[in-house]
Amino acid sequence: MCGIIGYVGSRECKPLLVQGLERLEYRGYDSSGLALLENGGLDYVRAVGTLGNLKALAGTNSSSATTGLGHTRWATHGGVTEANAHPLAGCDPESVSIVLNGIVENYRELKASLAEEGHTFTSETDAETVTHLVERHYQGDLVEAVRLAFGELEGHFAFVVIHREHPGLLVGARHQVPLVVGLGRDENFLASNASAFLRETRTVQFPGDGEIVAVTVDAVRFLQADGSPVEHEAMELDWDDEGAEKAGYETFMLKEIHEQPDAVAETIGDRVRHGTLVLEGLDMSGKDVKELQRIVLVACGTAYHACVVGRYVIEEWARIPVEFDIASEWVYRNPVIDEHTLVIGISQSGETRDTIEALKLAREKGARTVAITNMMGSQITREVDSVLYTRAGLEMSVASSKTFTAQVALLYLVALKLAQVRETLPAGEIEFILDYVYKLPRKIQAFLDGDHPIEEIAQRYHDAHFFLYLGRHIGLPVALEGALKLKEISYIPTEAYSAGEMKHGPIALLDAQTPVVVVATNIHVYDKIVSNIQEVRARGAHVIAIATDGNEDIQHHADDVIYVPKTPAFLQVVLAILPLQLLAYRIARLRGHNVDQPRNLAKTVTVE
């Protein structure tokens, strides 16, 4: 849940660390800090709140330090205080310092043991335990001290250590939490995400799970937990630095909403050409696909809503029973699966702890596993049989937008590939659907370039105290995701329901002040949706409808209508979500909120 960065090289490191933290602040912004190794000791700057507070304290004065650590925190253990801000020192603050992302589950037992030995703790964090463990084991060899400390830890975490007696060395370790090495010229980086150093280098190495990495100015070496060496190839990331900039938009979120045509186009990419579908990443033989008896889709948050879409399209096109579940619930359910079950886990970051645990459980029970993620080399890619990548680029805003539409587009391709192999759709129909999938980026662009009454609707309802979102069939996941966007960034209480369920409880919430957003695109249950709208209006509530271009009938039933381009029914998700993203965005901005960093949320959830 936190962002960490370390630097060792020949340049002054303070501005590089601050620059890196600016790229990592989406991972946590409760507090931030720096530890700089200079003049034979460690110097700290820590601040509560956003990175701007740290920058004000750190100032612009030059520093001789060429080795240092940076951290931006999302609080898990201990309150949001300066004492709990990282980097964290040991008994001798000038001697050793660490930054950590994740949770040390056995910190209470370790802390008690260390306290008995005379170690004094100054924070409420679980992470400080690691500093004192390194102190316990340090006998002049920092790498060995980290290795021994690592062996005592339980949980899921990544950390980086510096020591005043080793001014040209960073030592990191990771267990089920991301860590990446950035390889530069006469300098190297260690960070939670490559975005932290993307301005400086795109050459990276990924430490394996359970490994220690020692980084100097001109070398990187990897060790397994038992001390034996291991090699990792360097790779070039195909990101460009613009992905971490706002490119003229007022916020990252607005920029990323407008990047959806490219995100979907890249995700479809060379997988669809002239009605032909190639999905090599699925890595399943025709026999494997035909023998599938069930598919399970697991995820959290926005990715969970993509799973709901996946259930509809896979069952409709490939005629395989599908269930979807929240990963954090499914993993504790003792699910019934076997070798004829395919479990697909979806995670934007590839580091979502609950989803990773669900996929690990699926493999233990003999199921085939596939990950859908946006991040190469992420933890989830090492826990599954095969990986399908969305190609949405960096998403800096905490609230997902372009990764959702990319995930849905990729699920369309998965469903069609399964249908193709299982011969549950005629070849001509698959080609027809693929042609429309290929056209989706242009239709997304057409909507974003169009003129819509979103600003007027946002002005009218931004002070509302409650919203209800309704959808049926393929419109239900759109309603769920639209409601989540409004909750995340505007802090307005919002419910999302199947429209058919409204009269079984939620209708009691409606009055003359309630805006009700209804997904009413052209699907076979449209008449049912209109009946539900009439029930809403009979209670005096205001209806905002998302409808398909050319549907004039809806104007007789709704107070406001936002139209999206025509496309086959099951493909409407990636279009119908667009006005709901923009509506949530405008309402949040009118309420004066920071949409890129909504309160209490972090981009990557690496804890259960």
C-alpha positions in Angstrom: 0.0 0.0 0.0 3.1 2.3 0.1 5.6 3.6 -2.4 9.3 3.0 -1.9 12.3 4.2 -3.8 16.1 3.9 -3.3 18.9 5.4 -5.2 22.7 4.7 -5.4 24.9 6.5 -7.9 27.1 9.4 -8.6 24.4 12.1 -8.7 22.8 14.1 -5.9 20.0 11.8 -4.9 17.5 14.1 -3.1 15.8 15.5 -6.2 15.7 12.0 -7.8 14.0 10.5 -4.8 11.4 13.3 -4.6 10.8 13.0 -8.3 10.3 9.2 -7.8 7.9 9.8 -4.9 5.8 12.1 -7.1 5.3 9.1 -9.4 4.5 6.8 -6.5 2.2 9.0 -4.4 -0.8 7.2 -5.9 0.2 4.3 -3.7 -0.2 6.2 -0.5 -0.3 9.8 0.7 -0.8 9.7 4.5 2.9 10.8 5.0 6.2 10.7 3.2 9.9 10.9 4.0 13.5 10.8 2.9 16.7 9.3 4.4 19.9 10.7 3.0 23.3 9.2 3.6 25.8 12.0 3.9 28.7 13.2 6.1 29.1 9.7 7.6 25.5 9.4 8.9 21.8 9.4 8.0 19.8 12.5 7.8 15.9 12.3 7.8 13.1 14.5 6.6 9.5 13.3 7.2 6.2 15.0 6.9 2.5 14.1 7.5 0.1 14.6 4.6 0.8 14.9 0.9 4.2 15.0 -0.8 3.9 18.8 -1.0 4.5 19.0 2.8 7.7 16.9 2.5 8.9 19.1 -0.4 8.4 22.2 1.7 10.4 20.7 4.5 13.1 19.2 2.4 13.7 22.5 0.6 15.7 23.1 -2.5 19.2 23.3 -0.9 21.8 21.0 -2.4 22.9 17.8 -0.7 26.1 15.8 -1.0 24.1 12.5 -0.6 24.4 10.1 -3.4 22.7 7.2 -1.6 19.2 7.5 -0.1 15.7 6.2 0.4 12.2 7.7 -0.1 8.8 6.5 1.0 5.1 7.5 0.7 2.8 5.9 3.2 -0.7 4.4 3.2 -1.2 3.7 6.9 -1.9 0.2 8.1 -0.2 -0.2 11.4 -0.1 3.0 13.5 -1.7 6.3 13.0 -0.9 9.0 10.5 1.9 10.7 12.5 5.4 11.9 11.8 6.7 9.3 14.1 5.1 6.6 12.0 6.4 8.0 8.7 9.1 6.2 6.9 12.1 5.9 6.5 12.4 4.2 9.9 15.5 4.1 12.0 16.8 1.6 14.5 18.3 2.3 17.9 21.0 4.4 16.3 19.1 6.7 13.9 22.3 7.7 12.0 23.3 4.0 11.4 20.6 2.1 9.6 17.3 3.0 7.9 14.6 1.1 6.0 11.5 1.8 3.9 8.9 -0.9 3.7 5.7 -1.6 1.7 3.3 -4.3 3.0 2.7 -5.9 6.4 4.9 -7.9 8.8 2.4 -10.3 10.4 4.6 -11.5 13.2 5.9 -8.1 14.3 4.4 -8.3 17.8 6.4 -11.4 18.7 9.6 -10.0 17.1 9.1 -6.6 18.8 8.8 -8.3 22.2 11.9 -10.3 21.6 13.9 -7.3 20.4 12.7 -5.2 23.3 14.0 -7.8 25.7 17.4 -7.4 24.1 17.3 -3.7 24.8 16.0 -2.3 21.4 14.0 0.9 21.8 11.0 1.5 19.4 9.9 5.0 18.5 6.9 4.2 16.2 3.7 2.2 16.3 4.5 0.5 12.9 5.1 -3.1 12.2 7.8 -2.0 9.7 10.2 -0.6 12.4 10.7 -4.2 13.5 12.7 -4.9 10.3 15.2 -2.1 11.2 15.9 -3.6 14.6 16.2 -7.1 13.1 18.8 -5.8 10.7 20.6 -4.2 13.6 20.4 -7.5 15.5 22.1 -9.4 12.7 24.6 -6.8 11.5 28.2 -7.9 11.9 29.7 -5.8 9.1 28.0 -7.5 6.2 24.7 -5.7 5.4 23.6 -8.2 2.8 23.9 -11.1 5.2 22.2 -9.0 8.0 19.2 -8.5 5.6 19.2 -12.1 4.6 19.0 -13.3 8.2 16.4 -10.7 9.2 14.3 -11.7 6.1 14.3 -15.3 7.4 12.6 -14.2 10.6 9.8 -12.3 9.0 6.3 -13.5 8.2 3.7 -11.6 6.0 3.9 -9.9 2.7 6.3 -7.1 2.2 9.1 -5.5 0.3 11.8 -3.3 1.9 15.0 -1.5 1.2 17.8 -0.9 3.7 20.8 1.6 3.8 23.6 1.7 6.3 26.1 4.4 7.0 29.0 2.0 6.8 28.0 1.1 3.2 27.4 4.4 1.4 27.3 2.9 -2.1 24.9 0.0 -1.3 21.1 -0.6 -1.3 19.9 -4.0 0.0 16.3 -5.0 -0.7 14.1 -8.0 -0.2 10.6 -8.9 -1.3 8.0 -11.5 -0.3 4.7 -11.3 -2.3 4.9 -7.6 -2.8 6.4 -5.7 -5.8 10.0 -4.5 -6.1 11.8 -3.6 -9.3 15.4 -2.6 -10.1 16.1 0.3 -12.5 19.4 0.0 -14.3 21.1 3.3 -15.2 24.6 4.4 -16.2 26.7 4.8 -13.1 23.6 4.6 -11.0 20.8 2.2 -10.1 17.3 2.3 -8.5 15.1 0.1 -6.3 11.4 0.9 -6.2 7.8 -0.4 -5.9 7.1 0.5 -9.5 9.1 1.4 -12.5 7.2 4.6 -12.9 9.4 6.0 -10.0 12.5 6.1 -12.2 11.0 6.1 -15.7 12.5 9.5 -16.5 16.0 8.1 -15.9 15.9 4.5 -17.3 13.5 2.0 -18.8 15.9 -0.9 -18.3 14.7 -3.1 -15.4 15.2 -6.3 -13.5 12.5 -8.0 -11.4 13.7 -9.8 -8.2 11.9 -13.1 -7.7 9.6 -13.7 -4.8 11.5 -14.5 -1.6 14.8 -13.0 -2.9 17.3 -10.5 -1.7 18.9 -7.9 -4.0 22.1 -6.0 -3.5 22.5 -2.8 -5.6 25.6 -0.8 -6.0 26.5 2.0 -8.5 27.7 -0.5 -11.1 26.3 -3.9 -10.2 23.2 -5.8 -9.1 23.2 -9.2 -7.6 20.3 -11.4 -6.5 20.3 -14.0 -3.7 17.8 -16.6 -2.7 16.8 -16.8 0.9 19.4 -19.4 1.6 22.2 -17.1 0.2 22.7 -18.9 -3.1 23.0 -16.6 -6.1 20.4 -16.3 -8.8 20.3 -14.5 -12.2 17.6 -12.3 -13.7 17.7 -10.9 -17.2 17.3 -7.2 -17.8 14.4 -6.1 -19.9 13.3 -2.9 -21.6 9.9 -1.5 -20.7 8.0 -0.1 -23.7 6.4 2.7 -21.6 7.2 6.4 -22.4 7.5 9.1 -19.8 4.3 10.8 -20.9 2.4 8.1 -19.1 3.3 9.6 -15.8 2.4 13.2 -16.8 -1.0 14.9 -17.1 -0.4 16.0 -20.7 -2.3 19.2 -20.4 -5.4 17.7 -18.6 -6.3 19.2 -15.2 -6.0 15.8 -13.5 -4.6 12.3 -14.2 -8.1 10.9 -14.0 -9.5 13.1 -16.8 -6.4 12.3 -18.9 -6.9 8.6 -18.4 -10.6 8.8 -19.2 -9.6 10.4 -22.5 -6.9 7.7 -23.1 -9.4 5.0 -23.3 -9.6 4.8 -27.1 -5.8 4.1 -27.1 -6.0 1.7 -24.1 -8.7 -0.4 -25.7 -7.0 -0.2 -29.2 -3.7 -1.3 -27.7 -5.3 -4.1 -25.8 -7.1 -5.4 -28.9 -4.0 -4.7 -30.9 -2.7 -7.5 -33.1 -5.1 -9.9 -31.4 -7.8 -9.0 -33.9 -7.2 -8.5 -37.5 -9.8 -8.6 -40.3 -12.2 -10.8 -38.3 -9.4 -13.2 -37.2 -8.7 -13.7 -33.5 -5.3 -14.6 -32.0 -5.0 -15.0 -28.3 -1.7 -16.7 -27.7 -1.4 -15.7 -24.1 -4.3 -17.9 -23.1 -1.9 -20.8 -23.7 -4.5 -23.6 -23.7 -4.9 -26.4 -26.2 -8.1 -27.0 -28.0 -8.6 -30.2 -25.9 -8.1 -28.2 -22.7 -10.7 -25.7 -23.7 -13.2 -28.3 -24.8 -12.9 -30.2 -21.5 -13.6 -27.1 -19.4 -16.7 -27.6 -17.3 -16.7 -24.3 -15.4 -15.0 -21.0 -15.2 -14.5 -18.8 -12.1 -13.7 -15.1 -12.3 -12.2 -13.5 -9.2 -11.1 -10.0 -8.5 -11.6 -6.9 -6.3 -13.1 -3.5 -6.8 -13.3 -2.3 -10.4 -11.8 -5.5 -11.7 -14.6 -7.4 -10.0 -17.1 -5.4 -12.1 -15.2 -6.5 -15.2 -15.7 -10.1 -13.9 -19.5 -9.5 -13.9 -19.2 -8.5 -17.6 -17.1 -11.6 -18.2 -19.8 -13.9 -16.8 -22.4 -12.6 -19.2 -20.3 -12.7 -22.3 -18.6 -16.1 -21.7 -21.9 -17.8 -20.9 -23.6 -16.3 -23.8 -21.0 -16.9 -26.4 -19.0 -20.0 -25.2 -21.8 -21.7 -23.3 -19.7 -22.5 -20.2 -21.1 -22.1 -16.7 -19.4 -19.1 -15.1 -19.4 -17.7 -11.6 -17.8 -14.5 -10.4 -16.8 -13.7 -6.9 -14.9 -11.2 -4.8 -11.4 -12.7 -4.3 -11.3 -11.9 -0.6 -14.5 -13.9 -0.1 -13.8 -16.8 -2.5 -10.4 -17.6 -1.0 -12.0 -18.4 2.4 -15.0 -20.3 1.0 -13.3 -23.7 0.4 -14.5 -23.5 -3.2 -15.3 -26.6 -5.2 -13.0 -26.7 -8.2 -10.9 -29.3 -10.1 -8.8 -29.8 -13.2 -11.8 -29.1 -15.4 -12.2 -25.6 -13.9 -10.5 -22.4 -15.3 -10.0 -19.7 -12.7 -9.3 -16.2 -14.1 -8.0 -13.6 -11.8 -8.1 -9.9 -12.8 -5.8 -7.3 -11.3 -4.8 -4.0 -12.8 -1.6 -3.8 -10.8 -0.9 -7.6 -10.7 -0.2 -7.1 -7.0 -3.7 -7.3 -5.5 -3.1 -9.5 -2.5 -6.6 -11.1 -2.3 -6.6 -12.0 -6.0 -3.2 -13.5 -5.9 -4.2 -15.6 -2.9 -7.3 -16.8 -4.8 -5.2 -17.9 -7.8 -2.7 -19.7 -5.6 -5.5 -21.6 -3.9 -7.0 -22.5 -7.4 -3.6 -23.9 -8.5 -3.3 -25.9 -5.2 -6.7 -27.5 -6.0 -5.7 -28.4 -9.5 -7.5 -25.8 -11.5 -6.1 -24.1 -14.6 -5.3 -20.5 -13.8 -5.0 -17.4 -16.0 -4.2 -13.8 -14.9 -5.4 -10.6 -16.6 -3.2 -7.7 -15.6 -1.7 -4.5 -16.8 1.7 -4.9 -15.3 4.5 -7.0 -16.8 6.6 -8.9 -14.2 4.1 -8.3 -11.4 3.5 -10.9 -8.7 0.3 -12.3 -10.2 2.2 -13.3 -13.4 4.3 -15.7 -11.3 1.4 -17.4 -9.7 -0.6 -18.6 -12.7 -0.3 -21.0 -15.7 -0.7 -18.2 -18.2 -1.1 -14.4 -18.5 -3.1 -12.1 -20.7 -2.0 -8.5 -20.6 -4.1 -5.4 -21.0 -2.1 -2.7 -22.6 -3.6 0.4 -21.0 -0.3 2.0 -20.0 0.4 3.6 -16.6 -2.7 4.6 -14.7 -1.8 7.2 -12.0 -5.3 8.1 -10.7 -6.4 5.9 -7.8 -9.9 5.5 -9.4 -9.6 3.2 -12.4 -11.0 4.2 -15.7 -9.0 3.0 -18.7 -8.0 -0.2 -17.1 -11.6 -1.2 -16.7 -12.5 -0.7 -20.3 -9.3 -2.5 -21.3 -10.1 -5.4 -19.0 -13.6 -5.7 -20.5 -12.3 -5.5 -24.1 -9.9 -8.4 -23.3 -12.7 -10.4 -21.7 -14.6 -10.0 -25.0 -11.7 -11.6 -26.8 -11.4 -14.4 -24.2 -15.1 -15.2 -24.5 -14.9 -15.3 -28.3 -11.8 -17.4 -28.3 -13.5 -20.0 -26.1 -16.5 -19.9 -28.4 -14.4 -20.4 -31.4 -12.6 -23.4 -30.0 -15.8 -24.9 -28.6 -17.7 -24.1 -31.8 -20.6 -22.6 -29.9 -20.9 -19.7 -32.3 -20.9 -19.8 -36.1 -17.7 -18.6 -37.6 -19.6 -15.8 -39.4 -21.0 -14.5 -36.1 -17.6 -14.5 -34.4 -16.2 -12.5 -37.3 -19.2 -10.1 -37.1 -18.6 -9.5 -33.3 -14.9 -9.2 -33.7 -15.4 -6.5 -36.4 -17.4 -4.5 -33.9 -14.9 -5.1 -31.1 -12.2 -3.7 -33.5 -14.4 -0.6 -34.0 -14.8 0.1 -30.2 -11.9 2.5 -29.9 -13.3 4.7 -32.6 -16.7 4.7 -31.0 -15.2 5.5 -27.6 -13.4 8.4 -29.2 -16.6 9.6 -30.9 -18.3 9.7 -27.6 -15.5 11.6 -25.9 -15.4 14.1 -28.7 -19.1 14.6 -28.7 -21.4 17.1 -27.0 -23.3 15.7 -24.0 -25.3 17.2 -21.1 -23.0 15.9 -18.4 -21.9 19.3 -17.1 -25.6 20.5 -16.8 -26.6 17.3 -15.0 -23.6 17.5 -12.6 -24.4 21.1 -11.8 -28.0 20.1 -11.0 -27.2 17.2 -8.8 -23.7 17.7 -7.3 -25.2 18.6 -3.9 -27.4 15.5 -3.7 -27.1 13.4 -0.5 -27.7 10.1 -2.2 -27.7 8.4 -5.7 -29.2 5.2 -6.8 -27.8 3.4 -9.9 -29.8 0.7 -11.7 -29.1 -1.7 -14.5 -30.3 -5.0 -15.9 -28.4 -7.8 -17.6 -25.2 -6.4 -19.2 -26.2 -3.0 -17.8 -25.8 -4.2 -14.3 -22.0 -4.2 -14.2 -22.1 -0.7 -15.8 -24.3 0.5 -12.9 -22.0 -1.2 -10.3 -18.9 0.5 -11.8 -20.6 3.8 -12.3 -21.7 3.9 -8.7 -18.3 2.9 -7.4 -16.7 5.8 -9.3 -19.1 8.3 -7.7 -18.5 6.9 -4.3 -14.8 6.8 -4.7 -14.2 10.4 -5.8 -17.3 12.4 -4.7 -17.9 10.7 -1.3 -21.7 10.7 -2.0 -23.4 7.6 -0.5 -24.5 5.6 -3.6 -26.2 2.2 -4.1 -26.1 0.1 -7.2 -28.8 -2.6 -7.8 -30.3 -4.8 -10.4 -33.3 -2.8 -11.5 -35.5 -5.8 -11.0 -34.4 -5.9 -7.3 -35.2 -2.2 -6.6 -38.8 -3.0 -5.4 -37.4 -5.5 -2.9 -35.9 -2.8 -0.7 -34.0 0.1 -2.3 -37.2 1.8 -3.5 -37.7 2.8 0.1 -34.8 5.2 -0.2 -36.4 7.2 -3.0 -37.9 10.6 -2.7 -38.2 13.8 -4.7 -34.5 14.7 -4.0 -33.1 11.4 -5.3 -31.2 11.2 -8.6 -31.5 7.7 -10.1 -29.0 6.8 -12.8 -30.4 4.0 -15.1 -28.4 2.1 -17.7 -31.0 1.8 -20.5 -29.1 0.9 -23.6 -30.6 -1.2 -26.3 -30.8 -4.8 -24.9 -33.5 -7.4 -24.9 -34.7 -6.4 -21.4 -35.1 -2.7 -22.4 -38.9 -2.9 -21.9 -38.3 -4.2 -18.4 -36.0 -1.3 -17.7 -38.6 1.2 -18.8 -41.1 -0.4 -16.3 -38.5 0.0 -13.6 -38.0 3.7 -14.6 -41.8 4.2 -14.2 -41.6 2.8 -10.7 -38.9 5.3 -9.9 -40.7 8.3 -11.3 -43.9 7.3 -9.4 -41.9 8.0 -6.2 -40.9 11.4 -7.4 -37.2 10.6 -8.1 -35.3 12.1 -11.0 -34.1 9.7 -13.7 -30.8 10.1 -15.6 -30.8 7.6 -18.4 -27.8 6.2 -20.3 -29.3 5.3 -23.7 -28.2 4.2 -27.2 -28.1 6.7 -30.0 -31.4 6.9 -31.9 -33.6 5.8 -29.0 -36.2 8.7 -28.8 -38.6 6.6 -26.7 -36.4 7.0 -23.6 -37.0 10.8 -23.6 -40.6 10.1 -22.6 -39.4 8.3 -19.4 -36.3 10.1 -18.2 -35.6 13.6 -16.9 -32.2 13.6 -18.6 -30.6 11.4 -21.3 -27.0 10.8 -22.2 -26.6 8.9 -25.5 -23.8 6.6 -26.4 -22.9 5.2 -29.9 -24.7 2.1 -31.2 -23.0 -1.3 -31.0 -24.1 -4.9 -30.4 -25.7 -5.3 -26.9 -22.8 -7.1 -25.1 -20.3 -4.6 -26.3 -22.1 -1.7 -24.9 -20.3 -1.8 -21.5 -17.2 0.0 -22.7 -19.4 2.8 -24.1 -22.1 3.1 -21.4 -19.5 3.4 -18.7 -18.0 6.6 -20.3 -20.7 9.0 -19.3 -20.8 7.6 -15.8 -17.0 8.1 -15.4 -17.4 11.7 -16.6 -20.5 12.4 -14.5 -18.7 11.2 -11.3 -15.7 13.2 -12.3 -17.6 16.5 -12.8 -19.6 16.0 -9.6 -16.5 15.4 -7.6 -14.7 18.4 -9.1 -17.8 20.6 -8.3 -17.6 19.4 -4.7 -14.0 20.5 -4.6 -12.4 17.0 -4.2 -9.0 15.7 -5.3 -10.1 13.1 -7.7 -6.6 11.6 -8.3 -6.1 10.9 -4.6 -9.5 10.2 -2.9 -9.4 9.9 0.8 -8.6 6.6 2.5 -7.9 4.9 -0.9 -4.7 3.6 -2.5 -4.1 2.4 -6.0 -2.5 -0.9 -5.3 -4.0 -3.0 -2.5 -1.2 -5.4 -1.4 -2.7 -6.3 2.0 -5.7 -8.4 2.9 
